[in-house]
């Protein structure tokens, strides 16, 4: 019996050594999963760091759809920003990805290869005009039918890019009720896509372009119009493929980016937790304190020494958010942040150009700085920050509730806010009130 007891004790010691040893041999204490797959105790994913290696994807199939109802003629009757943006996306897609396919879409989907415009995709835009794109039923457009057709063809290996003015076609006098019905149908189409692929995501670009043609209002009544009009590009597919698309197609306002791009919005069901790998207290810039000493992790603050006559303490934190798929304008809008306690106010959010601040955080490729202010009577030691997930402000300023009397303002689209609310609510139904990210900061002491 003693022999077996000794054997059991020996075996227990060996197992203990293995358990203690293993975490230190899988990447600095982390397991072998990627950063994105790792889930922290809060239930949120751990955001990949700025210097993390991007995931390697298999080649993607890109399907580009152009809604070709009569309301779209005005964008192609002249050499417009619309044609320039469409051409750039087609050429880059054809260069970077496995295959690029072009389609017209109205009540059905029509492969361009089966029309008079077949041939080299790089010459598609040069041949595009209001006559050559009259394929199928172009008399009116049912936006939700178009969404259903395109989303049914979107899967884990396929990214769909849809160009349209996205004007709801609504007959009747009870506009508000009909818009609500259309919004619900949009939400249903996207909920179905998310159910099919939980990693499904969407990029929405609002662009402006010269327009020369007829504008059709909600009752399909035409108005001749020459001037500037908005249109939208919906890019739909799996989260990682859209990150790759965003990078390679340069979906931004740079010289080589999207001509006429005014706004950008990204939707997914991802939510992240930040750590000391993503956030660091700044000790030299964005502060009115005499001294700030950060703790060894750089995230929390050991103490802040301040002058009481200043009326409060101002300090900054730098964030490395390269892999947070959120538009810059959203990150720099301080109203998009929830802070607890509310006495800890964010007074500025900006991608810093301060050389000293950037030198403090060389690990961040493009540091976003949140600047805080605490009143002397509210020097809290714990600050919780959440970047809330909500519709950006531009969505509502881009929308007009009715267009029965004519063409809306050059920056506005009939009921576009309701359409985008439908898309947003589909994603919100899956993720609830989870934020884009959250983090807790701690300040151990304040010294006068």
C-alpha positions as CSV (number, residue, x, y, z in Angstrom):
1,X,0.0,0.0,0.0
2,X,2.9,2.4,0.9
3,X,4.3,1.7,-2.6
4,X,1.2,2.9,-4.3
5,X,0.8,5.9,-2.0
6,X,4.3,7.0,-2.9
7,X,3.5,6.6,-6.6
8,X,0.4,8.7,-6.2
9,X,2.2,11.5,-4.4
10,X,5.0,11.4,-7.1
11,X,2.3,11.6,-9.9
12,X,0.6,14.5,-8.2
13,X,3.9,16.5,-8.0
14,X,4.5,15.9,-11.7
15,X,1.0,17.1,-12.7
16,X,1.5,20.2,-10.5
17,X,4.8,21.0,-12.2
18,X,3.2,20.7,-15.6
19,X,0.3,23.0,-14.7
20,X,2.6,25.6,-13.2
21,X,5.0,25.5,-16.2
22,X,2.6,25.5,-19.1
23,X,1.3,29.1,-19.1
24,X,4.9,30.4,-19.3
25,X,5.5,28.6,-22.5
26,X,2.6,29.8,-24.6
27,X,3.5,33.4,-25.3
28,X,4.2,35.5,-22.2
29,X,1.5,33.9,-20.1
30,X,-1.2,34.0,-22.8
31,X,-2.7,30.9,-24.3
32,X,-2.2,30.0,-27.9
33,X,-5.4,31.6,-29.2
34,X,-5.2,34.8,-31.1
35,X,-5.8,38.0,-29.1
36,X,-9.1,38.5,-30.8
37,X,-10.4,35.0,-29.8
38,X,-9.4,35.5,-26.1
39,X,-12.3,36.5,-23.9
40,X,-11.7,38.3,-20.7
41,X,-13.7,38.1,-17.4
42,X,-16.1,40.9,-18.4
43,X,-17.4,38.8,-21.3
44,X,-15.8,41.2,-23.9
45,X,-13.1,40.2,-26.4
46,X,-9.6,41.4,-25.8
47,X,-8.7,43.9,-28.5
48,X,-5.6,43.0,-30.6
49,X,-2.7,45.4,-29.9
50,X,-1.4,47.9,-32.5
51,X,1.7,45.7,-33.2
52,X,-0.2,42.4,-33.5
53,X,0.0,40.5,-36.7
54,X,-3.2,40.8,-38.8
55,X,-5.0,37.5,-39.5
56,X,-4.3,35.8,-42.8
57,X,-7.4,35.3,-44.9
58,X,-8.0,33.2,-47.9
59,X,-8.8,35.1,-51.1
60,X,-12.1,36.8,-51.0
61,X,-14.8,36.9,-53.7
62,X,-16.0,40.5,-54.2
63,X,-19.5,41.1,-55.7
64,X,-20.2,44.7,-56.7
65,X,-23.9,45.5,-57.2
66,X,-25.2,48.7,-58.8
67,X,-28.8,49.5,-58.2
68,X,-30.0,50.7,-61.6
69,X,-33.5,52.2,-61.2
70,X,-34.2,55.5,-63.0
71,X,-33.1,57.5,-59.9
72,X,-29.5,56.4,-60.5
73,X,-29.3,57.7,-64.0
74,X,-28.3,61.2,-62.8
75,X,-25.1,59.9,-61.3
76,X,-23.8,58.3,-64.6
77,X,-25.0,60.9,-67.1
78,X,-21.7,62.9,-66.6
79,X,-18.2,62.2,-65.4
80,X,-19.1,62.4,-61.7
81,X,-17.5,61.5,-58.4
82,X,-19.9,58.5,-58.3
83,X,-18.3,57.0,-61.4
84,X,-14.8,57.9,-60.1
85,X,-15.5,56.1,-56.8
86,X,-17.1,53.1,-58.5
87,X,-14.2,52.8,-60.9
88,X,-11.6,53.0,-58.1
89,X,-13.3,50.3,-56.1
90,X,-13.7,48.0,-59.1
91,X,-10.0,48.4,-60.2
92,X,-8.6,47.9,-56.7
93,X,-10.9,45.0,-55.9
94,X,-9.9,43.3,-59.2
95,X,-6.2,43.8,-58.3
96,X,-6.2,42.7,-54.7
97,X,-8.8,39.9,-54.4
98,X,-9.4,36.5,-55.9
99,X,-12.3,37.5,-58.1
100,X,-14.5,40.5,-58.8
101,X,-18.0,40.2,-60.2
102,X,-20.3,43.0,-61.4
103,X,-24.1,43.0,-61.3
104,X,-27.0,45.3,-61.8
105,X,-29.8,44.9,-59.3
106,X,-33.5,46.0,-59.1
107,X,-36.2,43.4,-58.7
108,X,-33.7,40.7,-59.7
109,X,-29.9,40.4,-60.0
110,X,-28.3,40.7,-63.5
111,X,-24.8,39.6,-64.2
112,X,-23.0,42.2,-66.2
113,X,-21.3,39.4,-68.2
114,X,-24.6,38.7,-69.7
115,X,-25.2,42.3,-70.9
116,X,-23.7,44.5,-73.5
117,X,-21.2,45.7,-70.9
118,X,-19.5,42.4,-70.6
119,X,-15.8,42.2,-70.8
120,X,-12.9,43.7,-68.8
121,X,-14.2,44.9,-65.5
122,X,-11.7,47.7,-65.6
123,X,-13.5,49.3,-68.5
124,X,-17.0,48.9,-67.0
125,X,-17.3,52.5,-65.8
126,X,-16.1,54.0,-69.1
127,X,-19.1,52.3,-70.8
128,X,-21.6,53.1,-68.1
129,X,-24.4,55.5,-68.9
130,X,-28.2,55.8,-68.4
131,X,-28.8,53.8,-71.6
132,X,-26.3,50.9,-71.1
133,X,-27.5,50.2,-67.6
134,X,-31.2,49.8,-68.5
135,X,-31.3,46.2,-67.6
136,X,-34.3,44.6,-66.0
137,X,-37.2,46.4,-64.2
138,X,-35.7,49.9,-63.8
139,X,-39.1,51.8,-63.3
140,X,-38.9,51.8,-59.5
141,X,-36.8,50.4,-56.7
142,X,-37.7,48.3,-53.7
143,X,-34.8,48.8,-51.4
144,X,-35.7,46.0,-49.0
145,X,-36.1,43.6,-51.9
146,X,-32.6,44.6,-53.1
147,X,-31.2,44.0,-49.6
148,X,-32.7,40.6,-49.5
149,X,-31.4,39.6,-52.9
150,X,-27.9,40.8,-52.1
151,X,-27.7,39.5,-48.6
152,X,-28.9,36.0,-49.7
153,X,-25.7,35.9,-51.9
154,X,-23.4,37.1,-49.1
155,X,-21.5,34.5,-47.1
156,X,-18.2,33.9,-45.2
157,X,-16.1,34.0,-48.4
158,X,-18.1,36.6,-50.3
159,X,-18.2,40.4,-49.7
160,X,-21.0,42.3,-51.3
161,X,-20.7,46.0,-52.2
162,X,-23.9,47.8,-53.1
163,X,-24.2,51.2,-54.7
164,X,-27.5,53.1,-54.4
165,X,-29.2,56.3,-53.4
166,X,-31.2,54.2,-51.0
167,X,-34.4,56.2,-51.3
168,X,-37.3,54.3,-49.9
169,X,-40.1,54.0,-52.5
170,X,-43.3,54.6,-50.5
171,X,-46.8,55.1,-51.9
172,X,-49.6,56.8,-50.0
173,X,-50.2,59.7,-47.6
174,X,-49.4,58.0,-44.3
175,X,-45.7,58.4,-44.7
176,X,-44.6,57.9,-41.1
177,X,-46.4,54.5,-40.9
178,X,-45.1,53.3,-44.2
179,X,-41.5,54.4,-43.3
180,X,-41.8,52.4,-40.0
181,X,-42.9,49.3,-42.0
182,X,-40.0,49.7,-44.4
183,X,-37.6,50.2,-41.5
184,X,-38.8,47.0,-39.9
185,X,-38.3,45.1,-43.2
186,X,-34.7,46.4,-43.4
187,X,-34.1,45.3,-39.8
188,X,-35.5,41.8,-40.7
189,X,-33.3,41.4,-43.7
190,X,-30.1,42.2,-41.7
191,X,-31.2,40.1,-38.7
192,X,-31.4,37.2,-41.1
193,X,-27.9,37.9,-42.3
194,X,-26.5,38.1,-38.8
195,X,-28.3,34.8,-37.8
196,X,-26.7,33.1,-40.8
197,X,-23.2,34.5,-39.9
198,X,-22.7,35.9,-36.3
199,X,-19.4,37.5,-37.6
200,X,-21.4,39.4,-40.3
201,X,-20.6,43.1,-40.4
202,X,-21.4,46.2,-42.5
203,X,-19.6,49.3,-43.6
204,X,-21.7,52.2,-44.7
205,X,-20.2,55.1,-46.7
206,X,-22.1,58.3,-47.4
207,X,-20.7,60.1,-50.5
208,X,-21.5,63.1,-52.5
209,X,-21.5,63.4,-56.3
210,X,-22.6,65.7,-59.2
211,X,-26.0,64.6,-60.5
212,X,-27.8,65.4,-63.7
213,X,-31.1,63.7,-64.3
214,X,-34.4,63.1,-62.7
215,X,-35.0,62.7,-58.9
216,X,-37.9,60.5,-58.0
217,X,-39.7,61.2,-54.8
218,X,-41.3,58.6,-52.5
219,X,-44.3,58.3,-54.9
220,X,-42.0,57.9,-57.9
221,X,-42.9,61.5,-59.1
222,X,-39.9,62.8,-61.2
223,X,-38.2,66.2,-60.7
224,X,-35.5,67.3,-63.1
225,X,-32.4,68.3,-61.1
226,X,-28.8,69.3,-61.7
227,X,-26.4,69.7,-58.8
228,X,-25.0,67.7,-55.9
229,X,-26.7,64.7,-54.5
230,X,-25.7,62.1,-51.8
231,X,-25.5,58.4,-52.4
232,X,-24.4,55.4,-50.3
233,X,-22.2,52.4,-50.5
234,X,-23.0,49.4,-48.3
235,X,-20.2,46.9,-47.9
236,X,-21.4,43.6,-46.3
237,X,-19.5,40.5,-45.2
238,X,-17.6,38.8,-42.4
239,X,-15.8,41.0,-39.9
240,X,-12.3,40.1,-40.8
241,X,-12.9,40.3,-44.5
242,X,-14.3,43.8,-44.1
243,X,-11.2,44.9,-42.1
244,X,-9.1,43.7,-45.1
245,X,-11.5,45.5,-47.6
246,X,-11.3,48.7,-45.6
247,X,-7.5,48.7,-45.8
248,X,-6.9,47.5,-49.3
249,X,-9.7,49.6,-51.0
250,X,-8.7,52.6,-48.9
251,X,-12.2,53.5,-47.7
252,X,-11.1,56.9,-46.5
253,X,-10.9,60.6,-47.5
254,X,-7.2,60.4,-48.6
255,X,-6.1,61.3,-52.1
256,X,-6.1,57.7,-53.1
257,X,-9.3,56.9,-51.2
258,X,-13.0,57.4,-52.1
259,X,-13.8,60.5,-54.1
260,X,-16.7,62.5,-52.5
261,X,-16.6,60.5,-49.2
262,X,-18.3,62.5,-46.4
263,X,-19.1,60.0,-43.7
264,X,-18.3,56.4,-42.7
265,X,-20.0,54.0,-40.3
266,X,-19.1,50.5,-39.3
267,X,-21.5,48.0,-37.7
268,X,-20.7,44.6,-36.1
269,X,-21.5,42.7,-33.0
270,X,-17.9,42.9,-31.6
271,X,-17.3,44.4,-28.2
272,X,-13.8,44.8,-26.6
273,X,-12.1,45.2,-23.3
274,X,-8.9,47.3,-23.2
275,X,-5.9,46.6,-21.0
276,X,-2.5,48.2,-20.3
277,X,-1.5,47.1,-23.8
278,X,-3.9,49.6,-25.3
279,X,-4.0,52.5,-22.8
280,X,-1.3,54.6,-21.0
281,X,-1.4,57.6,-18.7
282,X,0.4,60.6,-20.1
283,X,2.7,62.3,-17.6
284,X,4.0,65.3,-19.6
285,X,1.2,66.5,-22.0
286,X,-2.5,67.2,-21.6
287,X,-2.1,68.0,-17.9
288,X,-2.2,71.1,-15.6
289,X,-0.7,69.1,-12.7
290,X,2.7,69.6,-11.2
291,X,3.5,65.9,-11.5
292,X,1.9,62.7,-12.6
293,X,3.5,59.4,-11.7
294,X,2.1,56.3,-13.5
295,X,2.4,52.9,-12.0
296,X,4.6,50.3,-13.6
297,X,1.9,49.0,-15.9
298,X,1.5,52.6,-17.3
299,X,-2.3,52.2,-17.1
300,X,-3.0,53.2,-13.6
301,X,-1.7,56.3,-11.8
302,X,0.3,56.1,-8.6
303,X,-0.3,59.8,-7.7
304,X,-1.2,63.2,-9.1
305,X,0.4,66.2,-7.5
306,X,-1.7,69.3,-8.2
307,X,-2.2,73.0,-7.3
308,X,-5.5,73.5,-5.6
309,X,-5.8,77.0,-7.0
310,X,-6.2,75.6,-10.6
311,X,-9.8,74.7,-9.7
312,X,-9.4,71.1,-10.8
313,X,-7.1,68.5,-12.2
314,X,-6.6,68.0,-16.0
315,X,-4.8,64.9,-17.3
316,X,-4.7,62.7,-20.4
317,X,-4.6,59.1,-21.4
318,X,-3.3,57.8,-24.8
319,X,-5.2,55.0,-26.4
320,X,-3.8,52.6,-29.1
321,X,-6.9,51.7,-31.1
322,X,-5.5,50.7,-34.5
323,X,-7.6,47.4,-34.4
324,X,-10.8,49.0,-33.1
325,X,-12.9,49.2,-36.3
326,X,-14.6,52.5,-35.5
327,X,-14.4,55.7,-37.7
328,X,-12.2,58.6,-36.5
329,X,-15.0,61.1,-36.4
330,X,-16.9,58.8,-34.0
331,X,-13.9,58.4,-31.7
332,X,-13.3,62.1,-31.5
333,X,-16.9,62.9,-30.5
334,X,-16.8,63.2,-26.7
335,X,-20.6,62.7,-26.5
336,X,-20.1,59.1,-27.6
337,X,-18.4,58.2,-24.3
338,X,-20.0,57.2,-21.0
339,X,-17.9,58.0,-17.9
340,X,-18.5,56.8,-14.4
341,X,-18.6,58.8,-12.2
342,X,-20.0,61.7,-14.3
343,X,-17.9,64.2,-12.4
344,X,-14.9,62.8,-14.4
345,X,-15.5,64.7,-17.6
346,X,-13.9,64.1,-21.0
347,X,-13.1,67.5,-22.3
348,X,-11.3,66.5,-25.5
349,X,-10.8,63.5,-27.7
350,X,-8.2,63.8,-30.5
351,X,-5.6,61.9,-32.5
352,X,-2.6,63.8,-31.0
353,X,0.0,65.6,-33.0
354,X,1.9,66.5,-29.7
355,X,5.4,65.3,-30.2
356,X,6.1,64.8,-26.5
357,X,2.9,62.8,-26.0
358,X,3.7,60.6,-29.0
359,X,7.2,59.9,-27.7
360,X,5.7,58.7,-24.5
361,X,3.6,56.0,-26.3
362,X,5.8,54.8,-29.2
363,X,3.9,51.4,-29.1
364,X,0.8,53.2,-30.4
365,X,0.8,53.8,-34.2
366,X,-1.7,56.6,-34.0
367,X,-2.5,57.6,-30.4
368,X,-6.0,58.8,-29.5
369,X,-5.8,61.0,-26.4
370,X,-8.8,61.5,-24.0
371,X,-8.3,64.5,-21.8
372,X,-10.1,64.4,-18.5
373,X,-11.0,67.1,-16.0
374,X,-11.9,66.6,-12.3
375,X,-13.1,69.3,-10.0
376,X,-11.2,69.7,-6.8
377,X,-14.2,68.5,-4.8
378,X,-14.7,65.4,-7.0
379,X,-11.2,63.8,-7.1
380,X,-12.4,60.3,-7.7
381,X,-10.0,57.3,-7.7
382,X,-11.8,55.1,-10.1
383,X,-12.9,56.0,-13.6
384,X,-14.8,53.7,-15.9
385,X,-15.0,54.6,-19.6
386,X,-17.3,53.1,-22.2
387,X,-17.4,54.0,-25.9
388,X,-21.1,53.6,-26.5
389,X,-22.5,51.9,-29.6
390,X,-25.1,54.2,-31.2
391,X,-26.0,55.8,-34.5
392,X,-23.5,58.6,-35.3
393,X,-24.9,62.2,-35.5
394,X,-24.5,62.5,-39.2
395,X,-27.2,59.9,-39.8
396,X,-30.0,62.1,-38.5
397,X,-28.7,65.3,-40.1
398,X,-28.6,63.5,-43.5
399,X,-32.3,62.6,-43.3
400,X,-35.4,64.4,-44.4
401,X,-38.9,63.0,-43.3
402,X,-40.7,63.6,-46.6
403,X,-39.8,64.5,-50.2
404,X,-43.2,64.7,-51.7
405,X,-42.7,68.4,-52.7
406,X,-39.4,68.0,-54.5
407,X,-35.7,67.4,-54.3
408,X,-34.3,67.5,-50.7
409,X,-31.2,69.5,-49.8
410,X,-28.0,68.4,-51.5
411,X,-26.8,66.6,-48.3
412,X,-30.1,64.9,-47.4
413,X,-31.9,61.7,-48.4
414,X,-35.5,60.8,-47.8
415,X,-35.9,58.6,-44.7
416,X,-32.2,57.5,-44.7
417,X,-32.2,57.7,-40.9
418,X,-35.0,55.2,-40.7
419,X,-33.2,52.8,-43.0
420,X,-30.0,53.0,-41.0
421,X,-31.9,52.7,-37.8
422,X,-33.2,49.4,-39.1
423,X,-29.7,48.2,-39.9
424,X,-28.4,49.4,-36.5
425,X,-31.3,47.7,-34.6
426,X,-30.6,44.4,-36.3
427,X,-27.0,44.4,-34.8
428,X,-28.2,45.8,-31.5
429,X,-30.6,42.9,-31.2
430,X,-27.6,40.6,-31.1
431,X,-25.2,42.6,-28.9
432,X,-27.6,44.4,-26.6
433,X,-26.1,47.4,-24.8
434,X,-22.5,46.2,-25.1
435,X,-20.1,49.1,-25.9
436,X,-17.4,49.3,-28.5
437,X,-15.0,49.1,-25.7
438,X,-14.7,49.6,-21.9
439,X,-11.9,50.1,-19.4
440,X,-11.4,51.1,-15.8
441,X,-8.6,53.5,-14.7
442,X,-7.4,53.9,-11.2
443,X,-5.7,56.8,-9.5
444,X,-4.2,55.8,-6.1
445,X,-3.6,59.3,-4.6
446,X,-3.9,63.0,-5.1
447,X,-1.2,65.2,-3.5
448,X,-1.5,69.0,-3.0
